[in-house]
Amino acid sequence: MNKNLFIISLPNVITVTRILLTPLFVIFLQSGLHLYALLIFVVAAISDGLDGFLARYFDQRTVLGAYLDPLADKLLLITAFIGMAVLQLIPAWLAVIVISRDILILLGIGVFTISQTNFEIQPSLWSKMTTCTQLFTICLVLLSLMVSVPNGLKSFFFFLTAIITIISGGHYLFVGLNILHNKMDTDQQ
């Protein structure tokens, strides 16, 4: 990883663009402009994979990008799940699960920071599966506002998203507790 904060790199510009698209998505969603909300959300979702690919391909991974990318993802997804739960487009319990996992992760980062525990932000396979499932579920629900999508299919993805999100949260909790346990062992020596 490029240790300097090379802010003006293509991946970081794409990530910042995703952050800036989030309020636009909310405006379209709240205004009932579902096609525009879907298009903005799809562009933001594609940018999520694109910025990481470009950062690796062109070796433009930066410290800023390592922090900014997951924050951009969290902002987009939390905003989408809250907005869609408020509009009763998705079940409130699903939004609670998604948000609770992200709060758990942020609390873990806070504990690591306070305890001066060194850690590196590395998304796990479960985390990537969670993000993909959450993005797909939001797209499916937005699409269902314009074309007929069976309720059973939406329900399937609600439960799949919940299960994968819970497993991912449990995985992060397990990894975080191991890191803290190892730090305590090291500190006692």
SVG drawing of the C-alpha trace seen along z (x, -y; Angstrom):
<svg xmlns="http://www.w3.org/2000/svg" viewBox="-46 -15 53 32">
<polyline fill="none" stroke="black" stroke-width="0.4" points="0.0,0.0 1.2,-3.4 1.8,-4.9 1.4,-8.5 -1.9,-10.2 -2.0,-10.6 -5.4,-12.2 -5.9,-12.9 -5.9,-9.4 -8.6,-8.0 -9.8,-5.4 -10.1,-8.1 -12.0,-10.4 -14.4,-7.5 -14.9,-6.9 -15.6,-10.6 -18.1,-10.6 -19.9,-7.7 -20.1,-9.7 -21.6,-12.7 -24.1,-10.4 -25.6,-9.3 -27.6,-12.5 -28.8,-12.5 -30.0,-8.9 -31.9,-9.9 -33.5,-12.9 -34.7,-10.7 -35.9,-8.0 -37.9,-10.4 -39.3,-12.2 -40.7,-8.9 -38.3,-9.1 -37.5,-5.4 -35.9,-5.0 -33.4,-7.8 -32.9,-6.4 -32.1,-3.0 -29.7,-4.4 -27.8,-6.5 -27.7,-3.5 -26.4,-1.2 -23.7,-3.7 -22.7,-4.0 -22.7,-0.2 -20.5,0.3 -18.1,-2.4 -17.7,-0.4 -16.0,2.4 -14.4,0.2 -12.4,-2.0 -10.9,1.1 -10.0,2.7 -8.3,-0.4 -6.4,-1.0 -5.0,2.5 -4.4,2.6 -2.6,-0.8 -1.0,-0.4 -2.8,-3.5 -3.8,-2.0 -3.5,-4.7 -4.1,-5.1 -6.8,-7.6 -8.5,-5.1 -8.3,-2.3 -10.4,-4.4 -12.5,-6.3 -13.8,-3.4 -15.5,-1.4 -16.9,-4.7 -18.4,-5.5 -19.9,-2.0 -21.3,-2.3 -22.8,-5.8 -24.5,-4.5 -25.9,-1.3 -27.0,-2.7 -28.7,-5.6 -30.4,-3.2 -31.6,-0.8 -32.8,-3.6 -34.5,-5.5 -36.2,-2.3 -37.3,-1.1 -38.8,-4.6 -40.7,-4.3 -41.7,-0.7 -40.1,0.7 -38.0,3.1 -38.7,4.6 -37.5,2.5 -35.9,5.6 -33.6,5.9 -32.5,2.3 -31.8,2.8 -29.6,5.9 -27.6,4.0 -27.1,1.0 -26.3,3.0 -23.5,4.8 -22.0,1.6 -22.2,0.1 -20.5,3.2 -17.6,2.7 -17.3,-1.0 -17.3,-0.2 -14.6,2.4 -12.5,-0.2 -13.1,-2.6 -12.0,0.1 -8.8,0.8 -8.0,-2.9 -8.6,-3.6 -6.6,-0.5 -3.9,-1.5 -4.2,1.9 -2.6,2.0 -5.0,3.3 -5.2,3.2 -8.5,2.7 -8.9,5.8 -12.4,6.7 -13.1,10.4 -14.8,12.7 -17.9,12.5 -17.8,8.7 -17.6,8.7 -20.5,11.2 -22.5,9.0 -21.9,5.8 -22.8,7.6 -26.0,9.1 -27.0,5.8 -26.4,3.9 -28.3,6.5 -31.3,6.4 -31.6,2.6 -31.4,2.8 -34.1,5.6 -36.5,3.6 -36.0,0.4 -36.6,2.4 -39.7,3.9 -41.2,0.4 -41.2,0.3 -41.7,3.9 -43.3,6.9 -41.0,8.8 -42.5,11.8 -42.8,11.0 -41.3,14.4 -38.1,13.4 -37.8,10.2 -38.5,12.1 -35.8,14.6 -33.2,11.8 -34.3,10.1 -33.6,13.3 -30.4,14.0 -29.1,10.5 -30.0,10.8 -28.2,14.2 -25.1,13.2 -25.0,9.8 -25.2,11.6 -22.5,14.1 -20.3,11.3 -20.8,9.4 -20.1,12.5 -16.9,13.1 -15.7,9.5 -16.5,9.9 -14.5,13.2 -11.5,11.7 -11.6,8.5 -11.8,10.5 -8.8,12.6 -6.8,9.5 -7.6,8.0 -6.8,11.3 -3.4,11.5 -2.6,7.9 -3.4,8.6 -1.1,11.7 1.6,9.6 1.2,6.7 1.5,9.2 4.8,10.5"/>
</svg>
